[in-house]
Amino acid sequence: MTQTKFTGLGIALITPFNEDESVDYDALGVLLDYQLQNGIDYLVVLGTTAETPTLSEEEKKSVKQFVLNKVNGRVPIVLGLGGNNTKAIVEKLKNDDFTGVDAILSVVPFYNKPSQEGIYQHYKAIAEASKVPVILYNVPGRTGVNMLPDTTIRLAREFKNIIAIKEACGNMDQINDIIKRKPKDFMVISGDDGITYPLITMGAQGVISVIGNAFPKEFGRMVRLSLQGDYESARVIHQKFTDLFDLLFVDGNPAGAKCMLSLMGYIKNKLRLPLVPTRMVTYEKIREVLNGLNVKC
């Protein structure tokens, strides 16, 4: 079942860079091995956390193909494909090669600030053009517009290939409203590590995670325990990470994640402008928390 593919822990994969800002494929390969060896359920490639807006079209194609070759079908792959030019997205959906891609993750159009009807029509065009299932992505803190539950439910009911939403609106009441009213086979996926635990207790079916880049085994265990109804054991793991949740985002994403992964020795602490590394005070706080979790830095 398609739904089963995207239950549990999905990883919003970062893009490692060399000091000259070229893509560090060696580090990317190491990261992928680390994820696969620690039991992740699926990967999200070229999403927000991947700094996708700063990648050229050739780099996007190369990163996608590198991941597909490395993973070789061992876990499902979700490809980030969104934007604020509906026609351009539809053209890519019609013309690009989606071999090996299990679904796309498409963000609510940003900057344009469309109405709810505009959002609906945008996703209608995407759903009708897409060869693979579509996961909606609502993140008003980045897009400047909030897709309301009525729009989400309308899309879920009218298009069978719109299978899920990654919800990062930060409003528990809004997300709960979607969970209560959604079609049975439509999935709600947390887009925020810090509220994944309570959202699963409310009926969400997992997370597309940033912190999972560094802690796939531990965070994945928390997700699975929650899905199994062992909330007490899951809560203990959730609370281990609460200090890191805020630190990961205080200087922006993926600056916090890259700081953490560099401290753990997986990547260089390099981002592309307009993003910059975390402040030194955040760097030291992350180091301190990692030491408290018995992670060698």
WOBELZI-V959574 format. One line per field, one symbol per residue. ss: DSSP state (H for helix, E for strand, - for the rest). phi: phi as a letter, one per 40 degrees, with the letter a starting at -180 (. if undefined). burial: + if it has 24 or more other C-alpha atoms within 12 Angstrom, else -. A space follows every 10 residues. Layout:
ss=???
phi=???
burial=???
This chain:
ss=-HHHH--EEE EE----E--- --E-HHHHHH HHHHHHH--- -EEEE--HHH -HHH--HHHH HHHHHHHHHH H----EEEEE -----HHHHH HHHHH----- --EEEEE--- -----HHHHH HHHHHHHHH- --EEEEEE-H HHH-----HH HHHHHHHH-- -EEEEEE--- -HHHHHHHHH H-----EEEE --HHHHHHHH HH---EEEE- HHH--HHHHH HHHHHHH--- HHHHHHHHHH -HHHHHHHH- ----HHHHHH HHH------- ---------H HHHHHHHHHH HH-----
phi=.ddcdbchbb bcccbcbccc gccccccccc ccdccccbgc cabbbgcccc fdcccccccc cccdcccdcc cfgcbcbbbc aaibbddccc ccccbccbdg ccabbbcddb gcfccccccd cdcdcccccc cbdbbcbbac cbcgabccdd cdcdccccbc ccbabcbbcg bcccccccdc bccdcccbbc badcbcdccc cchcbiabbc ccdcbccccc ccccccccgc cccccccdcc bcccdcccbc bgbbdcccdc ccccgcaccb bbdccbcdcc ccdcccdccc cccgccb
burial=--+-++++++ +++++++--- --+++-+++- ++-+++-+++ ++++++++++ ++-++---++ --++++++-+ +---++++++ ++++++--++ --+----+-+ ++++++++++ ---+----++ ++++++++++ ++++++++++ --+-+++++- ++++++--++ ++++++++++ ++-+++-++- -+--++++++ ++++++++++ ++++++++++ ++++++++++ +++++++--- +--++-+++- +++++++++- ++++++++++ ++++-+++++ ++--+-++-- -++-+++-++ -------
